[in-house]
Amino acid sequence: MTGRTRVIGGWVLVMAVTAVALKALDRVPSLLAGTPHRARVFGSIEEAERAVGARIWLPAYYPDELEWPPASIEATTTPPLAVVVRIARRSDGRERLVVVQSIGETAAPAPDFLPPADDLGTAAVRVGAHTARLSRVLVGPYERHDLWWDQGGRRVTLRYSGPMETLLLIAASLERRAGPSQ
């Protein structure tokens, strides 16, 4: 029995090490690309829309300080579908606005897409016909505003480094473009 137990134990150990190694290797492409796990980087909104099979909702209103096209467009192409569009400030290229959408479900953004933040206070606000949650948050040493709501089987989350009033204008323009039935 001792020999058989040793062989079985060795086999289990080899399988466990192999499983851990495969899981680690699965993350290497994301680490090299600097993207969230299981996300792909796209060169345009249209490419990302084709990959996820859905329209990506974008705001119609952009303050002059924001640069277009987006600095980065990332999406998961397997369920749960999620898209993140990162928009930089013209003056210094630093990330200023992040638009995250979970498509087909109303899930909060994955921490890889939108790093967790310390909530400094939350209030309910209206974004068009929808009730949204507006939070003042601390991300590292920086204060930001997060705004999210559920619409048409999606959760839309915006993180903005700027005035709350501007974020509400951006959100209202996004809600109008998405339309009431989507």
Order of alpha helices (4+ residues) and beta strands (2+ residues): alpha-beta-alpha-beta-beta-beta-beta-beta-beta-beta-alpha
